[in-house]
Amino acid sequence: MNSLNLALFDTLAAGFSPSPTLLWFASAIARGSSWVCAAILAWVAWRRSAHCNCVLAVLAAGGAASLISHEIAASIGMPRPFMVGLSPAHVPHGARAGLPSTHASVMFTMAFILLLQRGLREVGLLVLAVATVTAWSRIYAGIHFPFDIAAGALLGACIAGALVALHAVGRKFARTPTAALAWPLRALAAGTAGPSLVLVFGFAAAWIGLNTPGSIGPAVLEESGPVEKSTVLLYLAAAACLAAVRVASLSRLDKTALCIVLVAFAAREADGHLGHHDSLVFAPIAVAGAWLARRAWSARDALRAWWQWRPEATTLLTFAAVIGTAIVLDQLPAVLADQDALSGRSTGLYRYLVLSFEEVLELALPVLALLGIVQARWGGNRGAGRSARAALSTSAGS
């Protein structure tokens, strides 16, 4: 292990005799900084709707950075400080490889992309400050070495630079970008888009499950792994997208309630519900659910003409079916274990296959939410939707 890395860690880390005040501060930052970044991006999407597409791209880049950093860390296998006895883990953390830091990779990717956007540089500086403080907090808490953070920042810079360069090349060579988007938007607005999307995720889940742990590291499917973190980011992206776009059939209160539900799904996926049973936490979710149920009941006459809402209704039913399937998959191993339905030789393959389907289908849920928003905004079957499709067809033919 590099002597400079150890020297920097000894200087920055709390070690075995931390300052109570600094430890409290560092622990709070290490646990909550991801939500601070999410709140910043949500605010940008809400207040600066012209930058909504950039916010969605930043969230997607963060998900990609999470996946890449986990794969690199699993292949390198560098232990964390608390794993080699240099410090306690002042913030509870799994004993996984730590170079590069996933938090640093994701946050610095987002910060660098924002800094490269002319109208969002002040937001980029804010996210960069959060990323820097988070980097210190995770070193102080004994769960990362300084080189883990430096590697994450370098990875974030590379991802941000590559994506911005690809965007610049795409803008240069796309002569008719509106026409190029016409066909994809029409395809997404079709009633079969939701089931087809789940079918693609199902094939991906089968491939990942059959290749784990042989070719794919098991950490990809673990709790707090890249798939789970990508699911959280996509739920937040869906909430930001819903807040930013205009949907004629939804009032501001409807959108607020749906955003609360999406954020609740994100918190549930991030295990934010564990240890938080206060009614103040669940009250907004209950109120939002009651409001949406009331709105659905009041619109029951309009919903009887189901064919007018076929794409959105199909996506909603697909969403519910995927949730039910994920719940069954979560309970299936315990049920089969009680019945001794598996032989010892097939237990490992079965475990990873079921876990892959569960995690990947849960990843499909926020993608379905984003699809539903696209269908309601740009593809709907009502008069506004027909006008949008006609406008797209006109732009495609021009």
C-alpha positions as CSV (number, residue, x, y, z in Angstrom):
1,M,0.0,0.0,0.0
2,N,1.4,3.4,-1.0
3,S,3.2,5.2,1.8
4,L,1.7,8.6,0.7
5,N,-1.8,7.1,0.8
6,L,-1.2,6.0,4.4
7,A,0.3,9.3,5.4
8,L,-2.6,11.3,4.0
9,F,-5.0,8.9,5.7
10,D,-3.3,9.3,9.1
11,T,-3.6,13.1,8.7
12,L,-7.2,13.2,7.6
13,A,-8.9,10.3,9.4
14,A,-10.4,10.2,12.9
15,G,-8.7,6.9,13.7
16,F,-9.3,5.4,17.2
17,S,-9.7,8.7,19.0
18,P,-12.1,10.9,17.0
19,S,-13.4,14.3,18.0
20,P,-17.1,13.8,19.0
21,T,-18.1,17.0,17.2
22,L,-16.2,16.3,14.0
23,L,-17.3,12.7,14.0
24,W,-21.0,13.7,14.3
25,F,-20.5,16.2,11.5
26,A,-18.7,13.7,9.2
27,S,-21.2,10.9,9.9
28,A,-24.1,13.2,9.0
29,I,-22.5,14.2,5.8
30,A,-21.4,10.7,4.8
31,R,-25.0,9.5,5.3
32,G,-27.0,12.4,3.9
33,S,-24.9,14.0,1.1
34,S,-26.4,11.9,-1.6
35,W,-29.8,13.3,-0.7
36,V,-28.4,16.8,-0.7
37,C,-27.2,16.3,-4.3
38,A,-30.6,14.9,-5.3
39,A,-32.3,17.9,-3.7
40,I,-30.1,20.3,-5.6
41,L,-30.8,18.6,-8.9
42,A,-34.6,18.5,-8.1
43,W,-34.5,22.2,-7.4
44,V,-32.8,22.9,-10.7
45,A,-35.3,20.8,-12.6
46,W,-38.2,22.5,-10.8
47,R,-37.0,26.1,-11.1
48,R,-35.1,25.9,-14.4
49,S,-37.3,23.8,-16.6
50,A,-35.1,24.6,-19.7
51,H,-32.3,22.6,-18.1
52,C,-34.5,19.5,-17.2
53,N,-32.9,17.4,-20.0
54,C,-29.4,18.2,-18.6
55,V,-30.5,17.2,-15.1
56,L,-31.8,13.9,-16.4
57,A,-28.5,13.4,-18.3
58,V,-26.6,14.2,-15.1
59,L,-28.6,11.6,-13.1
60,A,-28.1,9.0,-15.8
61,A,-24.4,9.7,-15.9
62,G,-24.3,9.3,-12.1
63,G,-25.9,5.9,-12.5
64,A,-23.3,4.9,-15.1
65,A,-20.5,6.1,-12.8
66,S,-21.9,4.0,-10.0
67,L,-21.9,0.8,-12.2
68,I,-18.4,1.4,-13.6
69,S,-16.8,2.3,-10.2
70,H,-18.3,-0.9,-8.6
71,E,-17.0,-3.1,-11.4
72,I,-13.5,-1.5,-11.2
73,A,-13.4,-1.8,-7.4
74,A,-14.5,-5.4,-7.5
75,S,-11.7,-6.2,-10.0
76,I,-9.0,-4.4,-8.1
77,G,-10.0,-5.6,-4.7
78,M,-8.4,-2.8,-2.6
79,P,-9.5,-3.1,1.0
80,R,-10.9,-0.2,3.0
81,P,-9.1,1.2,6.1
82,F,-11.4,-0.5,8.6
83,M,-10.9,-3.8,6.9
84,V,-7.1,-3.7,7.6
85,G,-7.4,-2.4,11.2
86,L,-6.3,1.2,10.6
87,S,-9.5,2.7,11.9
88,P,-13.0,1.6,13.1
89,A,-15.8,2.0,10.6
90,H,-17.4,5.0,12.3
91,V,-20.2,4.9,9.7
92,P,-21.5,1.3,9.2
93,H,-20.4,-0.1,5.9
94,G,-20.1,-3.4,4.1
95,A,-16.6,-5.0,3.8
96,R,-16.3,-4.4,0.0
97,A,-13.4,-3.1,-2.1
98,G,-13.1,0.7,-1.9
99,L,-11.0,1.9,-4.9
100,P,-12.4,3.9,-6.6
101,S,-15.0,5.4,-4.2
102,T,-18.5,5.1,-5.7
103,H,-19.7,8.2,-3.8
104,A,-16.7,10.2,-5.3
105,S,-17.2,8.8,-8.8
106,V,-20.9,9.7,-8.9
107,M,-20.7,13.1,-7.2
108,F,-17.7,14.3,-9.2
109,T,-19.2,13.0,-12.4
110,M,-22.3,15.1,-11.7
111,A,-20.3,18.1,-10.6
112,F,-18.0,18.1,-13.7
113,I,-20.8,17.8,-16.1
114,L,-22.6,20.7,-14.5
115,L,-19.5,22.8,-14.5
116,L,-19.1,22.2,-18.3
117,Q,-22.7,23.6,-18.9
118,R,-22.6,27.3,-19.4
119,G,-25.9,28.0,-17.5
120,L,-25.3,25.6,-14.6
121,R,-21.8,26.4,-13.5
122,E,-22.9,27.8,-10.2
123,V,-24.9,24.6,-9.5
124,G,-21.8,22.6,-10.5
125,L,-19.7,24.5,-8.0
126,L,-22.3,23.7,-5.3
127,V,-22.3,20.0,-6.1
128,L,-18.5,20.1,-6.3
129,A,-18.4,21.5,-2.8
130,V,-20.8,18.8,-1.5
131,A,-18.6,16.2,-3.2
132,T,-15.4,17.6,-1.6
133,V,-16.9,17.7,1.9
134,T,-18.3,14.2,1.4
135,A,-14.9,12.9,0.4
136,W,-13.4,14.3,3.6
137,S,-16.2,12.8,5.7
138,R,-15.7,9.3,4.3
139,I,-12.0,9.4,4.9
140,Y,-12.5,10.8,8.4
141,A,-15.0,8.0,9.2
142,G,-12.5,5.3,8.2
143,I,-14.3,3.9,5.2
144,H,-12.0,5.2,2.4
145,F,-8.4,6.0,1.7
146,P,-7.5,9.4,0.1
147,F,-6.5,7.5,-3.1
148,D,-9.9,5.9,-3.3
149,I,-11.4,9.4,-3.4
150,A,-8.8,10.6,-6.0
151,A,-9.5,7.6,-8.2
152,G,-13.2,8.4,-8.0
153,A,-12.7,12.0,-8.9
154,L,-10.5,11.0,-11.8
155,L,-13.1,8.5,-13.0
156,G,-15.8,11.2,-12.7
157,A,-13.7,13.6,-14.8
158,C,-13.2,11.0,-17.5
159,I,-16.9,10.1,-17.7
160,A,-18.0,13.7,-17.7
161,G,-15.4,14.6,-20.4
162,A,-16.5,11.6,-22.5
163,L,-20.2,12.4,-22.3
164,V,-19.8,16.1,-23.0
165,A,-17.6,15.3,-26.0
166,L,-20.1,12.8,-27.3
167,H,-22.9,15.4,-26.9
168,A,-20.9,18.0,-28.8
169,V,-20.2,15.5,-31.6
170,G,-23.8,14.5,-31.7
171,R,-25.0,18.1,-32.0
172,K,-22.5,18.8,-34.8
173,F,-23.6,15.9,-37.0
174,A,-27.3,15.8,-36.2
175,R,-28.7,18.0,-38.9
176,T,-32.4,17.4,-38.1
177,P,-32.5,16.5,-34.4
178,T,-36.3,17.0,-34.1
179,A,-37.0,14.6,-36.9
180,A,-34.5,12.1,-35.4
181,L,-36.5,12.1,-32.2
182,A,-39.9,11.7,-33.9
183,W,-39.8,8.0,-34.4
184,P,-38.4,7.1,-30.9
185,L,-41.1,9.3,-29.2
186,R,-43.9,7.6,-31.2
187,A,-42.5,4.2,-30.3
188,L,-42.4,5.0,-26.6
189,A,-45.9,6.4,-26.8
190,A,-47.3,3.0,-28.1
191,G,-49.3,0.8,-25.8
192,T,-46.8,-2.1,-26.1
193,A,-43.8,-0.1,-25.0
194,G,-44.2,-1.0,-21.3
195,P,-44.4,-4.8,-21.7
196,S,-41.7,-4.7,-24.3
197,L,-39.4,-2.8,-22.0
198,V,-40.0,-5.3,-19.2
199,L,-39.3,-8.2,-21.6
200,V,-35.9,-6.6,-22.4
201,F,-35.1,-6.2,-18.7
202,G,-36.1,-9.9,-18.2
203,F,-33.6,-11.1,-20.8
204,A,-30.9,-8.9,-19.2
205,A,-31.8,-10.4,-15.8
206,A,-31.5,-13.9,-17.1
207,W,-28.1,-13.2,-18.7
208,I,-26.7,-11.5,-15.6
209,G,-28.0,-14.3,-13.3
210,L,-26.5,-17.0,-15.5
211,N,-23.1,-15.3,-15.6
212,T,-22.9,-14.5,-11.9
213,P,-20.5,-15.1,-10.2
214,G,-18.5,-16.5,-13.1
215,S,-18.1,-13.5,-15.4
216,I,-19.9,-10.8,-13.4
217,G,-19.0,-9.9,-9.8
218,P,-21.7,-10.7,-7.2
219,A,-21.3,-7.2,-5.8
220,V,-23.4,-5.9,-8.8
221,L,-26.5,-7.5,-7.3
222,E,-25.8,-6.9,-3.6
223,E,-27.5,-4.5,-1.3
224,S,-26.2,-1.0,-1.9
225,G,-24.7,-2.3,-5.1
226,P,-24.7,-0.5,-8.5
227,V,-28.0,-1.9,-9.7
228,E,-29.8,-0.8,-6.5
229,K,-28.1,2.7,-6.5
230,S,-29.1,3.1,-10.2
231,T,-32.6,2.3,-9.3
232,V,-32.6,5.0,-6.6
233,L,-31.2,7.5,-9.1
234,L,-33.7,6.7,-11.7
235,Y,-36.6,7.1,-9.2
236,L,-35.2,10.6,-8.4
237,A,-34.8,11.3,-12.2
238,A,-38.5,10.3,-12.7
239,A,-39.6,12.6,-9.9
240,A,-37.5,15.5,-11.3
241,C,-38.8,14.9,-14.8
242,L,-42.4,14.8,-13.6
243,A,-41.8,18.1,-11.7
244,A,-40.3,19.8,-14.7
245,V,-42.6,18.7,-17.6
246,R,-46.1,20.0,-18.3
247,V,-48.8,17.4,-18.4
248,A,-52.3,18.7,-19.2
249,S,-54.2,16.0,-17.3
250,L,-52.3,16.6,-14.0
251,S,-52.7,19.5,-11.7
252,R,-49.8,20.8,-9.6
253,L,-51.2,18.9,-6.6
254,D,-51.4,15.7,-8.6
255,K,-47.7,16.1,-9.7
256,T,-46.7,16.9,-6.1
257,A,-48.4,13.7,-4.8
258,L,-46.8,11.6,-7.6
259,C,-43.4,13.1,-6.8
260,I,-43.8,12.2,-3.1
261,V,-44.6,8.6,-4.1
262,L,-41.6,8.3,-6.4
263,V,-39.3,9.7,-3.8
264,A,-40.8,7.3,-1.3
265,F,-40.0,4.4,-3.7
266,A,-36.4,5.8,-3.9
267,A,-36.1,5.9,-0.1
268,R,-37.5,2.4,0.1
269,E,-35.0,1.1,-2.4
270,A,-32.2,2.8,-0.5
271,D,-33.4,1.2,2.8
272,G,-34.2,4.7,4.1
273,H,-37.4,3.3,5.7
274,L,-35.3,1.1,8.1
275,G,-35.1,2.7,11.5
276,H,-37.5,5.5,10.6
277,H,-41.0,4.7,11.9
278,D,-41.9,8.2,12.9
279,S,-45.4,9.2,11.7
280,L,-44.0,12.5,10.4
281,V,-42.1,10.5,7.8
282,F,-45.0,8.4,6.6
283,A,-47.7,11.2,6.9
284,P,-46.8,12.9,3.5
285,I,-46.8,9.5,1.8
286,A,-50.2,8.6,3.2
287,V,-51.6,12.0,2.3
288,A,-50.2,11.7,-1.3
289,G,-51.6,8.2,-1.7
290,A,-55.1,9.3,-0.4
291,W,-55.1,12.3,-2.8
292,L,-54.2,10.1,-5.8
293,A,-56.9,7.5,-4.8
294,R,-59.4,10.3,-4.6
295,R,-58.4,11.7,-8.0
296,A,-58.7,8.3,-9.6
297,W,-62.1,7.8,-8.1
298,S,-63.4,11.2,-9.3
299,A,-62.0,10.4,-12.8
300,R,-63.6,6.9,-13.0
301,D,-66.1,7.9,-15.6
302,A,-63.4,9.2,-17.9
303,L,-61.3,6.1,-17.3
304,R,-64.1,3.8,-18.5
305,A,-63.1,4.9,-22.0
306,W,-60.0,2.9,-21.4
307,W,-58.9,2.9,-25.0
308,Q,-58.2,6.6,-24.8
309,W,-55.7,5.9,-22.0
310,R,-54.3,2.7,-23.3
311,P,-50.6,3.4,-23.4
312,E,-50.6,5.0,-19.9
313,A,-52.9,2.3,-18.5
314,T,-50.8,-0.5,-19.9
315,T,-47.7,1.0,-18.4
316,L,-49.4,1.4,-15.0
317,L,-50.6,-2.2,-15.1
318,T,-47.2,-3.4,-16.1
319,F,-45.7,-1.4,-13.2
320,A,-48.1,-3.1,-10.8
321,A,-47.3,-6.5,-12.2
322,V,-43.6,-6.0,-11.9
323,I,-44.0,-4.9,-8.3
324,G,-46.0,-8.1,-7.6
325,T,-43.3,-10.2,-9.3
326,A,-40.5,-8.6,-7.4
327,I,-42.3,-9.3,-4.1
328,V,-42.8,-13.0,-5.1
329,L,-39.1,-13.3,-6.0
330,D,-38.1,-11.7,-2.7
331,Q,-40.1,-14.4,-0.8
332,L,-39.4,-17.4,-3.1
333,P,-36.0,-18.5,-1.7
334,A,-37.3,-18.7,1.8
335,V,-40.4,-20.7,0.7
336,L,-38.4,-23.2,-1.3
337,A,-35.8,-23.5,1.4
338,D,-38.6,-24.5,3.9
339,Q,-39.8,-27.1,1.5
340,D,-36.3,-28.4,0.6
341,A,-37.1,-27.9,-3.1
342,L,-33.5,-27.3,-4.1
343,S,-30.6,-29.6,-4.3
344,G,-27.2,-28.5,-3.0
345,R,-25.7,-28.3,-6.5
346,S,-28.3,-26.0,-7.9
347,T,-28.6,-23.7,-4.9
348,G,-25.9,-21.2,-6.1
349,L,-27.1,-20.9,-9.6
350,Y,-30.7,-20.5,-8.5
351,R,-29.8,-17.9,-5.8
352,Y,-28.1,-15.6,-8.3
353,L,-30.7,-16.1,-11.0
354,V,-33.6,-15.2,-8.6
355,L,-31.6,-12.3,-7.2
356,S,-30.8,-11.0,-10.7
357,F,-34.5,-11.1,-11.7
358,E,-35.5,-9.4,-8.5
359,E,-32.9,-6.6,-8.7
360,V,-33.1,-6.0,-12.5
361,L,-36.9,-5.9,-12.5
362,E,-36.8,-3.4,-9.6
363,L,-34.5,-1.4,-11.8
364,A,-37.2,-1.5,-14.5
365,L,-39.8,0.1,-12.2
366,P,-38.4,3.7,-12.4
367,V,-37.8,3.3,-16.1
368,L,-41.5,2.4,-16.5
369,A,-42.3,5.5,-14.4
370,L,-40.3,7.6,-16.9
371,L,-42.0,5.9,-19.8
372,G,-45.4,6.8,-18.3
373,I,-44.4,10.4,-18.0
374,V,-43.2,10.4,-21.6
375,Q,-46.5,8.9,-22.7
376,A,-48.6,11.3,-20.7
377,R,-46.7,14.3,-21.9
378,W,-45.8,13.6,-25.6
379,G,-47.7,10.6,-26.7
380,G,-51.2,10.6,-25.2
381,N,-54.2,9.4,-27.2
382,R,-56.3,12.4,-26.4
383,G,-56.6,15.5,-28.5
384,A,-53.4,17.1,-27.3
385,G,-51.6,13.8,-27.8
386,R,-52.9,13.5,-31.4
387,S,-51.7,17.1,-32.1
388,A,-48.3,16.3,-30.7
389,R,-48.0,13.2,-32.9
390,A,-49.1,15.2,-35.9
391,A,-46.5,17.8,-35.1
392,L,-43.8,15.1,-34.8
393,S,-44.9,13.6,-38.1
394,T,-44.7,17.0,-39.8
395,S,-41.3,17.6,-38.4
396,A,-40.1,14.2,-39.5
397,G,-41.4,14.8,-43.1
398,S,-39.9,18.3,-43.3
